[in-house]
Amino acid sequence: MEWSDVRIFLAIARHGTLGAAARALHLSHPTVGRRLRALEQATGHTLFQRTADGFIPTEEGNAVIALAEQMEEGALAIERRLAGQEKELQGTLRISSADWFGAYVLPPIIKDYARTYPHVDIEILTGTRLFSLAQREADIAFRIIPFDGPDIVQRRLVRLPYGAYVAAGLPEPVYGDGAGFRLITHDTSTGQFPDIAWLADSFPQASPVLRSNNRNVQSRMCSQGIGIAVLPRVVGDQMIDLRRLKLPAEPPSRDIWMGYHQDMKRLQRLRAFIDLVTDHISRVQNPGDR
């Protein structure tokens, strides 16, 4: 059985439809369907049950998923090791982060990197999805929580302060009350956010008006006067339509973690980027050293 066939089998098992698997693999829908049929004919087994809701692994299919994942890890390890030996500062560097980090923290770093290393193509992947470092969906990632996967080299990069904001033209809400105001909060389906709990406790008489899992959306809604929002100060302080509230207590700050797979530690374009990020963050934290 060839790795390319196993790769398609796993993509269908994980995504549930031929279309979703094709998009994940950057292949055409007919190609994925044709390769699956050929694989089932070659093995003599039906690996998926076709239903109205998608493709569900059969008993035979479920029996080989773990073996297929072992084969996948071996193939990916080979790819990572070979990629990690690349010495030239060229190729593609994939960076994963939250939307606001990509929009407000990374731009000056990327500007310097692109000017210094013009032969490296940079790809920024943002959103709530955690792109896999092991599967090389990203070469390096920035997150607000530590990495829990095996073989990940990580470090706490910086602790970023948060602030509470309202639209520039609005009056000051009363801390410990909040009557007459509404709250812009975060979607907590993907986890708990200490700043959102702080916001509700600090303005108990203000009721939630809007939830979003995107800090950029929260900041824009706040700038329209819709409600009070807690934002990373690197976001809120850069928006001229927002005013940071002067309160007796500030929202909890958050750590930013940087991580990459250990097999990629010798990849030169990655090492150069890490050095630049570290230098930039150091200068931001210690402006007197410039």
Secondary structure, 3 states (H helix, E strand, C coil): CCHHHHHHHHHHHHHCCHHHHHHHHCCCHHHHHHHHHHHHHHHCCCCEEEECCEEEECHHHHHHHHHHHHHHHHHHHHHHHHHHCCCCCCEEEEEEECHHHHHHHHHHHHHHHHHHCCCEEEEEEECCCCCCCCCCCCCEEEECCCCCCCCEEEEEEEEECEEEEEECCCCCCCCCCCCCCEEEEECCCCCCCHHHHHHHHHCCCCEEEEEECCHHHHHHHHHCCCCEEEEEHHHHCCCCCEEECCCCCCCCCEEEEEEEEHHHCCCHHHHHHHHHHHHHHHHHHCHHHC
